[in-house]
Amino acid sequence: MSIDQERVDELNLLLQFNLNSLQEGIKVHTTAEPSVISAAQRLHDKGLLTLADGGYLTDLGMEAAEMADKLLRILSGS
């Protein structure tokens, strides 16, 4: 199994969230790259984001973002 570009885009978006604060969300503007807009919509559809254009992480989204962060740290050697 390999990671397709849509999953990479979703992971990159999840990694933009500040995991130290549940009160910090993100806004994906209409001028963002289409791949980022689509990733936000897919994450919202999967129940990981509160809004289709970002918003806040749901509980599931927080768990996924923490896992993505941990994996990136492992792979980066830090």
Backbone as ProteinMPNN parsed JSONL, in Angstrom:
{"seq_chain_A": "MSIDQERVDELNLLLQFNLNSLQEGIKVHTTAEPSVISAAQRLHDKGLLTLADGGYLTDLGMEAAEMADKLLRILSGS", "coords_chain_A": {"N_chain_A": [[0.852, -1.18, 0.0], [0.58, 2.171, -0.857], [0.936, 5.723, -0.297], [-1.404, 7.881, -1.536], [-1.723, 11.007, -3.376], [-3.891, 12.515, -2.43], [-4.179, 11.65, 0.231], [-1.72, 12.516, 1.208], [-2.077, 15.277, 0.971], [-4.155, 15.609, 2.821], [-2.877, 14.79, 5.199], [-0.868, 16.757, 5.329], [-2.465, 19.009, 5.768], [-3.635, 18.39, 8.264], [-1.337, 18.53, 9.796], [-0.964, 21.214, 10.038], [-2.334, 22.215, 12.159], [-2.284, 23.529, 15.488], [-1.326, 21.552, 17.964], [-1.21, 21.971, 20.615], [-3.263, 23.489, 21.498], [-6.685, 23.431, 21.728], [-8.268, 25.493, 21.093], [-7.41, 26.79, 18.871], [-7.974, 27.111, 15.534], [-8.042, 26.585, 11.959], [-8.322, 28.365, 8.856], [-9.257, 27.7, 5.656], [-8.848, 29.419, 2.89], [-10.712, 30.61, 0.039], [-8.968, 31.195, -1.938], [-6.929, 29.451, -1.69], [-4.806, 26.682, -2.689], [-6.371, 24.397, -4.91], [-6.087, 21.697, -4.168], [-5.716, 21.829, -1.416], [-8.1, 22.939, -0.541], [-9.829, 20.881, -1.306], [-8.813, 18.825, 0.308], [-9.473, 19.758, 2.865], [-12.266, 19.661, 2.711], [-12.649, 16.879, 2.396], [-11.587, 15.938, 4.843], [-13.39, 17.104, 6.585], [-15.729, 15.786, 5.752], [-15.111, 13.26, 6.641], [-15.293, 13.569, 9.308], [-13.245, 14.751, 10.777], [-12.701, 17.453, 10.862], [-14.356, 20.44, 11.97], [-15.561, 22.182, 10.183], [-16.107, 22.61, 6.639], [-14.249, 24.248, 5.495], [-12.082, 24.17, 7.126], [-11.832, 25.211, 10.257], [-12.073, 23.751, 13.416], [-10.313, 20.979, 14.927], [-11.985, 17.915, 15.362], [-12.636, 15.531, 18.0], [-11.793, 13.078, 16.921], [-10.298, 14.11, 14.82], [-8.259, 15.412, 16.238], [-6.969, 13.232, 17.363], [-6.066, 11.959, 15.013], [-4.382, 13.972, 13.968], [-2.45, 14.102, 15.982], [-1.332, 11.55, 15.711], [-0.31, 11.758, 13.11], [1.58, 13.768, 13.501], [3.303, 12.484, 15.297], [4.209, 10.333, 13.692], [5.539, 11.767, 11.669], [7.598, 12.906, 13.197], [8.986, 10.596, 13.972], [9.831, 9.584, 11.459], [11.385, 11.704, 10.669], [13.423, 11.6, 12.399], [13.486, 13.054, 14.745]], "CA_chain_A": [[0.0, 0.0, 0.0], [1.322, 3.433, -0.889], [0.133, 6.891, 0.066], [-1.719, 8.683, -2.722], [-1.58, 12.448, -3.182], [-4.992, 13.032, -1.615], [-3.846, 11.402, 1.644], [-0.611, 13.426, 1.536], [-2.683, 16.601, 1.163], [-4.891, 15.579, 4.095], [-1.882, 14.775, 6.28], [-0.254, 18.086, 5.394], [-3.423, 19.923, 6.382], [-3.705, 18.045, 9.683], [-0.101, 18.964, 10.446], [-0.991, 22.671, 10.188], [-3.02, 22.564, 13.405], [-1.521, 23.613, 16.725], [-1.811, 20.469, 18.814], [-1.143, 22.404, 22.013], [-4.432, 24.291, 21.822], [-7.937, 23.086, 21.058], [-8.94, 26.757, 20.785], [-6.852, 27.332, 17.634], [-8.388, 26.426, 14.323], [-7.479, 27.146, 10.733], [-9.271, 28.766, 7.824], [-8.785, 27.465, 4.296], [-9.475, 30.465, 2.081], [-11.109, 30.232, -1.324], [-7.818, 31.426, -2.816], [-5.936, 28.4, -1.446], [-4.663, 25.682, -3.753], [-7.522, 23.497, -4.975], [-5.816, 20.454, -3.434], [-5.892, 22.116, 0.016], [-9.552, 23.094, -0.363], [-10.4, 19.539, -1.39], [-8.389, 18.069, 1.49], [-10.28, 20.233, 3.989], [-13.605, 19.118, 2.525], [-12.615, 15.441, 2.681], [-11.4, 15.758, 6.28], [-14.679, 17.443, 7.197], [-16.649, 14.692, 5.431], [-14.699, 12.101, 7.456], [-15.524, 13.879, 10.708], [-12.02, 15.176, 11.447], [-12.76, 18.91, 10.998], [-15.704, 20.928, 12.263], [-16.094, 22.91, 9.032], [-15.556, 22.204, 5.349], [-13.115, 25.112, 5.154], [-11.133, 24.132, 8.239], [-12.444, 25.242, 11.575], [-11.327, 23.118, 14.498], [-10.245, 19.529, 14.909], [-12.894, 17.17, 16.222], [-11.855, 14.594, 18.819], [-11.15, 12.156, 15.991], [-9.297, 14.888, 14.106], [-7.128, 15.63, 17.14], [-6.261, 11.951, 17.439], [-5.385, 11.76, 13.734], [-3.302, 14.956, 13.861], [-1.394, 13.674, 16.905], [-0.66, 10.404, 15.088], [0.449, 12.268, 11.964], [2.722, 14.473, 14.064], [4.206, 11.479, 15.854], [4.82, 9.634, 12.574], [6.483, 12.672, 11.035], [8.769, 13.009, 14.076], [9.73, 9.34, 13.867], [10.464, 9.519, 10.148], [12.372, 12.79, 10.567], [14.501, 11.335, 13.335], [13.551, 14.05, 15.823]], "C_chain_A": [[0.896, 1.241, 0.0], [0.364, 4.578, -0.561], [-0.122, 7.715, -1.188], [-1.691, 10.178, -2.37], [-2.698, 13.043, -2.336], [-4.716, 12.823, -0.128], [-2.697, 12.297, 2.094], [-1.161, 14.821, 1.808], [-3.447, 16.669, 2.485], [-3.937, 15.593, 5.279], [-1.231, 16.138, 6.44], [-1.186, 19.099, 6.052], [-3.55, 19.649, 7.879], [-2.482, 18.557, 10.447], [-0.023, 20.48, 10.619], [-1.618, 23.111, 11.512], [-2.05, 22.599, 14.576], [-2.095, 22.577, 17.69], [-1.782, 20.829, 20.295], [-2.37, 23.194, 22.438], [-5.652, 23.839, 21.02], [-8.695, 24.332, 20.616], [-8.424, 27.406, 19.501], [-7.305, 26.488, 16.461], [-7.646, 26.996, 13.129], [-8.618, 27.493, 9.779], [-8.624, 28.501, 6.478], [-9.55, 28.437, 3.4], [-9.792, 29.959, 0.672], [-9.981, 30.434, -2.324], [-6.713, 30.392, -2.612], [-5.86, 27.462, -2.645], [-5.886, 24.761, -3.746], [-7.313, 22.195, -4.193], [-6.013, 20.638, -1.933], [-7.385, 22.253, 0.328], [-10.225, 21.721, -0.367], [-10.044, 18.696, -0.174], [-9.222, 18.475, 2.703], [-11.701, 19.664, 3.897], [-13.644, 17.63, 2.87], [-12.455, 15.176, 4.18], [-12.685, 16.091, 7.043], [-15.68, 16.302, 6.973], [-16.363, 13.447, 6.279], [-14.866, 12.352, 8.947], [-14.293, 14.32, 11.476], [-11.966, 16.682, 11.668], [-14.196, 19.341, 11.234], [-16.35, 21.623, 11.081], [-15.417, 22.451, 7.746], [-14.375, 23.061, 4.92], [-12.13, 25.223, 6.327], [-11.831, 24.086, 9.573], [-11.514, 24.634, 12.604], [-11.269, 21.616, 14.274], [-11.33, 18.965, 15.808], [-12.022, 16.276, 17.107], [-11.105, 13.599, 17.932], [-10.044, 12.864, 15.21], [-8.061, 15.14, 14.949], [-6.29, 14.358, 17.246], [-5.457, 11.702, 16.16], [-4.204, 12.718, 13.583], [-2.143, 14.596, 14.785], [-0.612, 12.495, 16.331], [0.203, 10.846, 13.914], [1.713, 12.974, 12.447], [3.763, 13.488, 14.596], [4.936, 10.736, 14.733], [5.858, 10.502, 11.884], [7.749, 12.818, 11.874], [9.63, 11.759, 14.002], [10.502, 9.281, 12.555], [11.548, 10.582, 9.955], [13.555, 12.569, 11.501], [14.609, 12.351, 14.456], [12.535, 13.771, 16.893]], "O_chain_A": [[1.851, 1.331, 0.772], [-0.856, 4.408, -0.551], [0.814, 8.191, -1.829], [-1.641, 10.547, -1.196], [-2.46, 13.994, -1.591], [-4.984, 13.708, 0.684], [-2.692, 12.784, 3.225], [-0.754, 15.474, 2.77], [-3.387, 17.679, 3.187], [-4.155, 16.318, 6.25], [-1.061, 16.621, 7.56], [-0.734, 19.954, 6.813], [-3.57, 20.586, 8.677], [-2.588, 18.966, 11.603], [0.89, 20.979, 11.278], [-1.447, 24.256, 11.931], [-1.114, 21.801, 14.649], [-3.22, 22.72, 18.17], [-2.277, 20.072, 21.131], [-2.508, 23.535, 23.612], [-5.644, 23.864, 19.79], [-9.655, 24.238, 19.851], [-8.932, 28.446, 19.083], [-7.044, 25.286, 16.41], [-6.726, 27.799, 13.284], [-9.728, 26.974, 9.893], [-7.549, 29.029, 6.194], [-10.752, 28.286, 3.186], [-9.197, 28.992, 0.196], [-10.031, 29.905, -3.434], [-5.68, 30.446, -3.279], [-6.743, 27.456, -3.503], [-6.375, 24.39, -2.679], [-8.26, 21.654, -3.623], [-6.431, 19.705, -1.247], [-7.865, 21.741, 1.339], [-11.085, 21.439, 0.468], [-10.876, 17.938, 0.323], [-9.631, 17.618, 3.486], [-12.266, 19.235, 4.904], [-14.559, 17.171, 3.553], [-13.112, 14.29, 4.726], [-13.02, 15.432, 8.028], [-16.39, 15.903, 7.896], [-17.273, 12.678, 6.591], [-14.614, 11.464, 9.761], [-14.287, 14.272, 12.706], [-11.263, 17.148, 12.564], [-15.135, 18.7, 10.764], [-17.577, 21.651, 10.984], [-14.288, 21.961, 7.769], [-13.584, 22.647, 4.072], [-11.445, 26.232, 6.491], [-12.359, 23.049, 9.977], [-10.327, 24.954, 12.661], [-12.071, 21.053, 13.529], [-11.567, 19.483, 16.899], [-10.798, 16.274, 16.97], [-9.93, 13.312, 18.162], [-8.982, 12.291, 14.967], [-6.94, 15.09, 14.443], [-5.06, 14.406, 17.221], [-4.301, 11.283, 16.221], [-3.138, 12.315, 13.118], [-0.981, 14.765, 14.416], [0.612, 12.438, 16.446], [1.322, 10.361, 13.745], [2.787, 12.799, 11.872], [4.961, 13.653, 14.365], [6.147, 10.53, 14.813], [6.942, 10.025, 11.55], [8.853, 12.849, 11.329], [10.858, 11.846, 13.972], [11.691, 8.963, 12.543], [12.495, 10.394, 9.191], [14.567, 13.264, 11.409], [15.672, 12.51, 15.056], [12.452, 14.511, 17.874]]}, "name": "protein", "num_of_chains": 1, "seq": "MSIDQERVDELNLLLQFNLNSLQEGIKVHTTAEPSVISAAQRLHDKGLLTLADGGYLTDLGMEAAEMADKLLRILSGS"}
